[in-house]
Amino acid sequence: MEPLVSVLVPTYKRSDYITRALESIYTQTYRNIEVVVVDDNVPETEFHKKTLEVLSPYFERPNFKYVKTAGATGGGAARNFGLKHCTGDYIAFLDDDDRYLPDKIEKQLHFTIEHELEMSYQDVQWNDEQERVVEIRRMDRVTDFSQQGLLRAHIVTAIAPTSIYMIKCTALLKTEGFGEVPRGQDFIFMLRCIEAGLRIGYVPGVHVVQYIHDGERISVGDKFIQAQTKIYELMCSYKPILSKQERRYVDFRFNAVCAFSCLRGKQLGKAVPFAAKAFFISPADCFKEAKRFLSGRK
């Protein structure tokens, strides 16, 4: 019998989008799937009531599970809670406002099994709300899939987001799960998987679409800067294993990401110092990243 794949979908204030996410799971070419939705909305709020209303048609579907947190626990804690309810041989993840392409599970599962991996990851595509492609990010930078090679690659350029992962359930038990932090939960999860010595591989090709849209998010503003700073400090603790060039890139990327976040939040005054520092650290990387970003747009 084909392995059961659990797809974990945490949801918070996104009742307008979650149907799209769920339908992209139920229309997969691979059929032996368990769907686990983790409702992280605060009980008895309008967000909670609306989510229940939208999810109600799915309650009678086979292999559908709905579990409820205490509310507003955060993405990392919600995923960790949901993992306890997954019964699949493999586990995949999907954010409530994103979607899978139809062959996501089939392609990734077969690749993972064929190459005797415990975990795998893919490329990712970002669309805007009009379904226009904003960026395609190729995750093909890793050339050394040893533990040390993966660790260095992940510190320099995070192997993320969560929706590109698939992990064997038995391998998950070797880790501490997701980081229960405001930002970088996927970064910490992958870091824990690498440090646990899992056999991890890359599946070429885009099979996940994430969306850039208005709404409640932590990707802009002061909260983002604070959260990103904590992740940067964690990255810096691994600098001894990095080359001089890699250490410089980590510093450059932190400032560039913060500058971009401030620009998205229309905080030009805060963006300028970060942008200036990023350019001062590495002018070459500024031009290289701009070229890479523009080449990923359509």
SULUR-V320258 format. One record per pair of residues at least 4 apart in sequence whose ideal C-beta (glycine too) atoms are under 8 Angstrom apart, sorted by sequence separation. I is the first residue (numbers start at 0). J is the second residue. D is the distance in whole Angstrom. If there is no record, write none. Layout:
i->I j->J d->D
i->I j->J d->D
This chain:
i->10 j->14 d->8
i->13 j->17 d->6
i->16 j->20 d->7
i->17 j->21 d->6
i->18 j->22 d->6
i->19 j->23 d->7
i->20 j->24 d->7
i->21 j->25 d->6
i->22 j->26 d->6
i->23 j->27 d->8
i->40 j->44 d->6
i->43 j->47 d->6
i->44 j->48 d->7
i->45 j->49 d->6
i->46 j->50 d->6
i->47 j->51 d->7
i->48 j->52 d->6
i->49 j->53 d->6
i->50 j->54 d->6
i->51 j->55 d->6
i->54 j->58 d->7
i->56 j->60 d->8
i->59 j->63 d->8
i->68 j->72 d->5
i->72 j->76 d->4
i->73 j->77 d->7
i->74 j->78 d->6
i->75 j->79 d->6
i->76 j->80 d->6
i->77 j->81 d->6
i->78 j->82 d->6
i->79 j->83 d->8
i->80 j->84 d->8
i->81 j->85 d->7
i->93 j->97 d->6
i->99 j->103 d->4
i->102 j->106 d->5
i->103 j->107 d->6
i->104 j->108 d->6
i->105 j->109 d->6
i->106 j->110 d->6
i->107 j->111 d->6
i->108 j->112 d->6
i->109 j->113 d->6
i->110 j->114 d->6
i->112 j->116 d->8
i->126 j->130 d->5
i->127 j->131 d->5
i->143 j->147 d->7
i->144 j->148 d->6
i->145 j->149 d->7
i->146 j->150 d->6
i->147 j->151 d->6
i->148 j->152 d->6
i->149 j->153 d->6
i->150 j->154 d->6
i->151 j->155 d->6
i->152 j->156 d->7
i->153 j->157 d->6
i->159 j->163 d->7
i->166 j->170 d->6
i->167 j->171 d->7
i->168 j->172 d->7
i->169 j->173 d->8
i->170 j->174 d->8
i->180 j->184 d->6
i->183 j->187 d->6
i->184 j->188 d->6
i->185 j->189 d->6
i->186 j->190 d->6
i->187 j->191 d->6
i->188 j->192 d->6
i->189 j->193 d->6
i->190 j->194 d->6
i->191 j->195 d->6
i->193 j->197 d->7
i->202 j->206 d->8
i->219 j->223 d->6
i->220 j->224 d->7
i->221 j->225 d->6
i->222 j->226 d->6
i->223 j->227 d->6
i->224 j->228 d->6
i->225 j->229 d->7
i->226 j->230 d->7
i->227 j->231 d->6
i->228 j->232 d->6
i->229 j->233 d->7
i->230 j->234 d->6
i->231 j->235 d->6
i->232 j->236 d->7
i->233 j->237 d->8
i->234 j->238 d->8
i->237 j->241 d->7
i->241 j->245 d->4
i->242 j->246 d->7
i->243 j->247 d->6
i->244 j->248 d->6
i->245 j->249 d->7
i->246 j->250 d->7
i->247 j->251 d->6
i->248 j->252 d->6
i->249 j->253 d->7
i->250 j->254 d->7
i->251 j->255 d->6
i->252 j->256 d->6
i->253 j->257 d->6
i->254 j->258 d->6
i->255 j->259 d->6
i->256 j->260 d->6
i->257 j->261 d->6
i->258 j->262 d->6
i->259 j->263 d->6
i->260 j->264 d->6
i->262 j->266 d->8
i->266 j->270 d->6
i->267 j->271 d->7
i->269 j->273 d->7
i->270 j->274 d->6
i->271 j->275 d->6
i->272 j->276 d->6
i->273 j->277 d->6
i->274 j->278 d->6
i->275 j->279 d->6
i->276 j->280 d->6
i->277 j->281 d->7
i->278 j->282 d->6
i->280 j->284 d->8
i->281 j->285 d->7
i->282 j->286 d->7
i->283 j->287 d->6
i->284 j->288 d->6
i->285 j->289 d->6
i->286 j->290 d->6
i->287 j->291 d->6
i->288 j->292 d->6
i->289 j->293 d->6
i->290 j->294 d->6
i->291 j->295 d->7
i->292 j->296 d->7
i->27 j->32 d->6
i->41 j->46 d->7
i->42 j->47 d->6
i->43 j->48 d->7
i->58 j->63 d->7
i->72 j->77 d->6
i->85 j->90 d->5
i->93 j->98 d->8
i->99 j->104 d->7
i->111 j->116 d->5
i->114 j->119 d->8
i->126 j->131 d->6
i->143 j->148 d->3
i->144 j->149 d->6
i->153 j->158 d->5
i->166 j->171 d->5
i->171 j->176 d->7
i->178 j->183 d->6
i->179 j->184 d->7
i->192 j->197 d->5
i->217 j->222 d->5
i->218 j->223 d->6
i->241 j->246 d->5
i->261 j->266 d->4
i->262 j->267 d->7
i->40 j->46 d->4
i->41 j->47 d->6
i->57 j->63 d->5
i->93 j->99 d->6
i->110 j->116 d->8
i->126 j->132 d->6
i->127 j->133 d->6
i->142 j->148 d->7
i->143 j->149 d->7
i->152 j->158 d->7
i->178 j->184 d->5
i->193 j->199 d->7
i->217 j->223 d->5
i->261 j->267 d->7
i->10 j->17 d->5
i->25 j->32 d->8
i->40 j->47 d->4
i->58 j->65 d->7
i->111 j->118 d->8
i->125 j->132 d->7
i->126 j->133 d->6
i->141 j->148 d->7
i->177 j->184 d->5
i->180 j->187 d->7
i->192 j->199 d->7
i->277 j->284 d->8
i->278 j->285 d->5
i->24 j->32 d->6
i->57 j->65 d->8
i->68 j->76 d->7
i->72 j->80 d->7
i->82 j->90 d->7
i->111 j->119 d->5
i->124 j->132 d->6
i->125 j->133 d->5
i->141 j->149 d->6
i->143 j->151 d->8
i->177 j->185 d->7
i->178 j->186 d->7
i->238 j->246 d->5
i->241 j->249 d->7
i->261 j->269 d->4
i->262 j->270 d->5
i->277 j->285 d->6
i->8 j->17 d->7
i->25 j->34 d->8
i->38 j->47 d->7
i->68 j->77 d->6
i->110 j->119 d->6
i->125 j->134 d->5
i->143 j->152 d->8
i->149 j->158 d->8
i->178 j->187 d->3
i->217 j->226 d->6
i->261 j->270 d->4
i->24 j->34 d->6
i->40 j->50 d->6
i->124 j->134 d->7
i->125 j->135 d->8
i->177 j->187 d->7
i->178 j->188 d->6
i->54 j->65 d->6
i->124 j->135 d->5
i->125 j->136 d->7
i->141 j->152 d->5
i->177 j->188 d->5
i->238 j->249 d->7
i->259 j->270 d->8
i->8 j->20 d->6
i->38 j->50 d->6
i->68 j->80 d->5
i->91 j->103 d->8
i->107 j->119 d->6
i->123 j->135 d->8
i->124 j->136 d->7
i->140 j->152 d->6
i->176 j->188 d->7
i->258 j->270 d->5
i->261 j->273 d->6
i->8 j->21 d->7
i->21 j->34 d->7
i->38 j->51 d->8
i->91 j->104 d->6
i->122 j->135 d->7
i->123 j->136 d->5
i->178 j->191 d->8
i->258 j->271 d->8
i->66 j->80 d->7
i->78 j->92 d->7
i->107 j->121 d->6
i->122 j->136 d->6
i->174 j->188 d->7
i->235 j->249 d->7
i->21 j->36 d->8
i->66 j->81 d->6
i->122 j->137 d->5
i->123 j->138 d->7
i->176 j->191 d->7
i->234 j->249 d->5
i->258 j->273 d->4
i->8 j->24 d->8
i->38 j->54 d->8
i->91 j->107 d->7
i->122 j->138 d->5
i->140 j->156 d->6
i->161 j->177 d->8
i->175 j->191 d->6
i->257 j->273 d->4
i->258 j->274 d->4
i->121 j->138 d->7
i->122 j->139 d->8
i->141 j->158 d->7
i->174 j->191 d->4
i->6 j->24 d->5
i->36 j->54 d->6
i->66 j->84 d->5
i->103 j->121 d->8
i->120 j->138 d->6
i->174 j->192 d->6
i->231 j->249 d->8
i->255 j->273 d->7
i->17 j->36 d->8
i->89 j->108 d->6
i->234 j->253 d->8
i->254 j->273 d->5
i->255 j->274 d->7
i->258 j->277 d->6
i->64 j->84 d->6
i->138 j->158 d->6
i->254 j->274 d->7
i->36 j->57 d->8
i->164 j->185 d->8
i->174 j->195 d->5
i->89 j->111 d->7
i->170 j->192 d->8
i->173 j->195 d->4
i->231 j->253 d->4
i->254 j->276 d->5
i->255 j->277 d->4
i->34 j->57 d->8
i->47 j->70 d->8
i->161 j->184 d->7
i->173 j->196 d->8
i->174 j->197 d->8
i->254 j->277 d->4
i->161 j->185 d->4
i->164 j->188 d->8
i->173 j->197 d->7
i->4 j->29 d->7
i->42 j->67 d->7
i->138 j->163 d->7
i->160 j->185 d->5
i->164 j->189 d->7
i->170 j->195 d->8
i->228 j->253 d->8
i->252 j->277 d->8
i->6 j->32 d->6
i->8 j->34 d->7
i->10 j->36 d->6
i->34 j->60 d->8
i->44 j->70 d->8
i->159 j->185 d->4
i->166 j->192 d->7
i->227 j->253 d->7
i->251 j->277 d->5
i->254 j->280 d->7
i->4 j->31 d->7
i->5 j->32 d->8
i->6 j->33 d->7
i->8 j->35 d->7
i->9 j->36 d->8
i->10 j->37 d->7
i->36 j->63 d->8
i->38 j->65 d->7
i->42 j->69 d->8
i->159 j->186 d->6
i->161 j->188 d->7
i->170 j->197 d->5
i->1 j->29 d->8
i->3 j->31 d->5
i->4 j->32 d->5
i->5 j->33 d->4
i->6 j->34 d->5
i->7 j->35 d->5
i->8 j->36 d->5
i->9 j->37 d->4
i->10 j->38 d->6
i->11 j->39 d->4
i->12 j->40 d->7
i->34 j->62 d->6
i->36 j->64 d->7
i->38 j->66 d->7
i->42 j->70 d->5
i->157 j->185 d->8
i->2 j->31 d->7
i->3 j->32 d->7
i->4 j->33 d->7
i->5 j->34 d->8
i->6 j->35 d->7
i->8 j->37 d->7
i->10 j->39 d->7
i->11 j->40 d->6
i->33 j->62 d->4
i->34 j->63 d->5
i->35 j->64 d->5
i->36 j->65 d->5
i->37 j->66 d->5
i->38 j->67 d->5
i->39 j->68 d->5
i->41 j->70 d->4
i->157 j->186 d->5
i->227 j->256 d->6
i->251 j->280 d->4
i->255 j->284 d->8
i->1 j->31 d->5
i->3 j->33 d->6
i->5 j->35 d->6
i->7 j->37 d->7
i->9 j->39 d->6
i->10 j->40 d->7
i->32 j->62 d->7
i->33 j->63 d->8
i->34 j->64 d->7
i->36 j->66 d->7
i->37 j->67 d->8
i->38 j->68 d->7
i->40 j->70 d->6
i->41 j->71 d->5
i->159 j->189 d->6
i->227 j->257 d->6
i->250 j->280 d->5
i->251 j->281 d->4
i->255 j->285 d->7
i->0 j->31 d->8
i->33 j->64 d->7
i->35 j->66 d->7
i->37 j->68 d->6
i->39 j->70 d->7
i->40 j->71 d->8
i->158 j->189 d->5
i->166 j->197 d->8
i->14 j->46 d->7
i->39 j->71 d->6
i->157 j->189 d->7
i->252 j->284 d->8
i->17 j->50 d->7
i->39 j->72 d->6
i->153 j->186 d->8
i->224 j->257 d->6
i->227 j->260 d->7
i->247 j->280 d->6
i->248 j->281 d->7
i->251 j->284 d->5
i->255 j->288 d->7
i->12 j->46 d->5
i->39 j->73 d->7
i->223 j->257 d->8
i->247 j->281 d->6
i->251 j->285 d->8
i->11 j->46 d->8
i->14 j->49 d->4
i->18 j->53 d->6
i->25 j->60 d->8
i->39 j->74 d->8
i->182 j->217 d->6
i->14 j->50 d->5
i->17 j->53 d->6
i->21 j->57 d->6
i->153 j->189 d->6
i->181 j->217 d->6
i->224 j->260 d->7
i->248 j->284 d->6
i->17 j->54 d->7
i->39 j->76 d->8
i->123 j->160 d->6
i->153 j->190 d->6
i->223 j->260 d->5
i->224 j->261 d->8
i->247 j->284 d->8
i->14 j->52 d->8
i->39 j->77 d->4
i->120 j->158 d->6
i->14 j->53 d->5
i->123 j->162 d->7
i->10 j->50 d->6
i->37 j->77 d->5
i->123 j->163 d->5
i->150 j->190 d->8
i->153 j->193 d->6
i->220 j->260 d->7
i->37 j->78 d->7
i->122 j->163 d->7
i->181 j->222 d->7
i->182 j->223 d->7
i->219 j->260 d->5
i->223 j->264 d->8
i->121 j->163 d->4
i->218 j->260 d->6
i->219 j->261 d->8
i->37 j->80 d->6
i->120 j->163 d->5
i->150 j->193 d->5
i->163 j->206 d->8
i->183 j->226 d->7
i->190 j->233 d->8
i->37 j->81 d->4
i->120 j->164 d->6
i->149 j->193 d->5
i->150 j->194 d->7
i->163 j->207 d->6
i->181 j->225 d->8
i->182 j->226 d->3
i->183 j->227 d->8
i->186 j->230 d->6
i->219 j->263 d->5
i->220 j->264 d->5
i->119 j->164 d->8
i->120 j->165 d->8
i->162 j->207 d->5
i->181 j->226 d->4
i->182 j->227 d->6
i->218 j->263 d->7
i->219 j->264 d->4
i->224 j->269 d->8
i->35 j->81 d->5
i->118 j->164 d->7
i->119 j->165 d->5
i->180 j->226 d->7
i->183 j->229 d->7
i->187 j->233 d->8
i->220 j->266 d->7
i->37 j->84 d->8
i->118 j->165 d->7
i->146 j->193 d->6
i->162 j->209 d->7
i->182 j->229 d->8
i->183 j->230 d->4
i->118 j->166 d->4
i->146 j->194 d->8
i->182 j->230 d->6
i->35 j->84 d->5
i->117 j->166 d->7
i->118 j->167 d->7
i->160 j->209 d->7
i->180 j->229 d->7
i->35 j->85 d->5
i->117 j->167 d->5
i->146 j->196 d->6
i->149 j->199 d->6
i->180 j->230 d->8
i->183 j->233 d->8
i->116 j->167 d->8
i->33 j->85 d->7
i->117 j->169 d->8
i->118 j->170 d->6
i->33 j->86 d->6
i->117 j->170 d->4
i->33 j->87 d->5
i->111 j->165 d->6
i->32 j->87 d->8
i->144 j->199 d->7
i->111 j->167 d->7
i->144 j->200 d->6
i->108 j->165 d->7
i->144 j->201 d->8
i->107 j->165 d->5
i->11 j->71 d->7
i->141 j->201 d->6
i->104 j->165 d->8
i->139 j->201 d->7
i->11 j->74 d->8
i->99 j->162 d->8
i->138 j->201 d->6
i->139 j->203 d->7
i->9 j->74 d->6
i->97 j->162 d->6
i->11 j->77 d->7
i->94 j->160 d->8
i->94 j->161 d->7
i->9 j->77 d->4
i->94 j->162 d->6
i->9 j->78 d->6
i->24 j->93 d->7
i->92 j->161 d->5
i->93 j->162 d->5
i->120 j->189 d->8
i->23 j->93 d->8
i->92 j->162 d->6
i->135 j->205 d->6
i->7 j->78 d->6
i->91 j->162 d->8
i->9 j->81 d->6
i->27 j->99 d->7
i->32 j->104 d->6
i->92 j->164 d->6
i->20 j->93 d->6
i->28 j->101 d->5
i->29 j->102 d->8
i->91 j->164 d->7
i->7 j->81 d->5
i->20 j->94 d->7
i->27 j->101 d->6
i->28 j->102 d->5
i->91 j->165 d->5
i->118 j->192 d->6
i->7 j->82 d->7
i->20 j->95 d->5
i->23 j->98 d->4
i->24 j->99 d->6
i->26 j->101 d->6
i->27 j->102 d->8
i->29 j->104 d->4
i->90 j->165 d->7
i->20 j->96 d->7
i->22 j->98 d->8
i->23 j->99 d->4
i->27 j->103 d->7
i->28 j->104 d->8
i->29 j->105 d->4
i->89 j->165 d->6
i->90 j->166 d->5
i->19 j->96 d->8
i->20 j->97 d->6
i->23 j->100 d->8
i->27 j->104 d->5
i->28 j->105 d->5
i->89 j->166 d->7
i->90 j->167 d->8
i->7 j->85 d->6
i->17 j->95 d->5
i->20 j->98 d->6
i->23 j->101 d->8
i->27 j->105 d->7
i->89 j->167 d->6
i->90 j->168 d->6
i->133 j->211 d->6
i->16 j->95 d->6
i->17 j->96 d->8
i->19 j->98 d->5
i->29 j->108 d->6
i->88 j->167 d->7
i->89 j->168 d->7
i->118 j->197 d->5
i->120 j->199 d->7
i->5 j->85 d->4
i->16 j->96 d->4
i->23 j->103 d->8
i->88 j->168 d->6
i->117 j->197 d->4
i->118 j->198 d->7
i->119 j->199 d->7
i->120 j->200 d->8
i->121 j->201 d->8
i->154 j->234 d->5
i->5 j->86 d->6
i->87 j->168 d->6
i->90 j->171 d->6
i->117 j->198 d->5
i->118 j->199 d->5
i->119 j->200 d->5
i->120 j->201 d->6
i->121 j->202 d->5
i->122 j->203 d->7
i->124 j->205 d->5
i->5 j->87 d->3
i->13 j->95 d->4
i->116 j->198 d->5
i->117 j->199 d->7
i->118 j->200 d->8
i->119 j->201 d->7
i->120 j->202 d->7
i->121 j->203 d->8
i->122 j->204 d->6
i->123 j->205 d->7
i->126 j->208 d->5
i->128 j->210 d->7
i->3 j->86 d->7
i->4 j->87 d->5
i->7 j->90 d->6
i->13 j->96 d->5
i->78 j->161 d->8
i->85 j->168 d->7
i->115 j->198 d->7
i->116 j->199 d->6
i->119 j->202 d->5
i->121 j->204 d->6
i->122 j->205 d->5
i->124 j->207 d->7
i->125 j->208 d->8
i->126 j->209 d->7
i->127 j->210 d->7
i->128 j->211 d->8
i->154 j->237 d->5
i->3 j->87 d->4
i->4 j->88 d->7
i->5 j->89 d->7
i->6 j->90 d->8
i->7 j->91 d->7
i->8 j->92 d->8
i->11 j->95 d->7
i->116 j->200 d->5
i->121 j->205 d->7
i->122 j->206 d->8
i->123 j->207 d->5
i->124 j->208 d->5
i->125 j->209 d->5
i->126 j->210 d->6
i->127 j->211 d->5
i->128 j->212 d->5
i->2 j->87 d->7
i->3 j->88 d->5
i->4 j->89 d->5
i->5 j->90 d->5
i->6 j->91 d->5
i->7 j->92 d->5
i->8 j->93 d->5
i->9 j->94 d->7
i->10 j->95 d->4
i->121 j->206 d->5
i->123 j->208 d->8
i->124 j->209 d->7
i->125 j->210 d->7
i->126 j->211 d->7
i->127 j->212 d->7
i->128 j->213 d->8
i->2 j->88 d->4
i->3 j->89 d->8
i->4 j->90 d->7
i->5 j->91 d->7
i->6 j->92 d->7
i->7 j->93 d->7
i->8 j->94 d->7
i->9 j->95 d->7
i->114 j->200 d->5
i->121 j->207 d->6
i->123 j->209 d->6
i->125 j->211 d->6
i->154 j->240 d->8
i->155 j->241 d->7
i->2 j->89 d->6
i->4 j->91 d->6
i->6 j->93 d->6
i->8 j->95 d->6
i->150 j->237 d->7
i->154 j->241 d->7
i->82 j->171 d->7
i->111 j->200 d->7
i->151 j->240 d->6
i->110 j->200 d->7
i->150 j->240 d->7
i->151 j->241 d->6
i->155 j->245 d->5
i->111 j->202 d->8
i->154 j->245 d->8
i->110 j->202 d->5
i->156 j->248 d->8
i->147 j->240 d->7
i->155 j->248 d->6
i->82 j->176 d->6
i->151 j->245 d->7
i->155 j->249 d->6
i->107 j->202 d->5
i->154 j->249 d->7
i->106 j->202 d->7
i->156 j->252 d->7
i->79 j->176 d->4
i->155 j->252 d->8
i->6 j->104 d->8
i->78 j->176 d->7
i->79 j->177 d->5
i->106 j->204 d->7
i->78 j->177 d->5
i->107 j->206 d->7
i->4 j->104 d->6
i->79 j->179 d->7
i->106 j->206 d->6
i->75 j->176 d->8
i->76 j->177 d->8
i->75 j->177 d->4
i->74 j->177 d->8
i->75 j->178 d->5
i->76 j->179 d->5
i->103 j->206 d->4
i->4 j->108 d->6
i->75 j->179 d->4
i->102 j->206 d->7
i->103 j->207 d->6
i->75 j->180 d->6
i->100 j->205 d->7
i->2 j->108 d->7
i->73 j->179 d->6
i->78 j->184 d->7
i->100 j->206 d->5
i->72 j->179 d->8
i->73 j->180 d->8
i->99 j->206 d->7
i->100 j->207 d->7
i->73 j->181 d->7
i->99 j->207 d->6
i->100 j->208 d->7
i->75 j->184 d->4
i->98 j->207 d->8
i->99 j->208 d->8
i->2 j->112 d->8
i->74 j->184 d->5
i->97 j->207 d->7
i->98 j->208 d->5
i->73 j->184 d->8
i->97 j->208 d->6
i->75 j->187 d->8
i->97 j->209 d->5
i->75 j->188 d->8
i->96 j->209 d->8
i->97 j->210 d->6
i->93 j->207 d->8
i->96 j->210 d->6
i->94 j->209 d->7
i->96 j->212 d->7
i->134 j->292 d->7
i->137 j->295 d->8
i->136 j->295 d->6
i->135 j->295 d->5
i->4 j->165 d->8
i->134 j->295 d->4
i->134 j->296 d->6
i->135 j->297 d->8
i->5 j->168 d->8
i->133 j->296 d->6
i->132 j->296 d->7
i->132 j->297 d->4
i->131 j->297 d->8
i->16 j->210 d->8
i->13 j->214 d->8
i->12 j->214 d->8
i->12 j->215 d->6
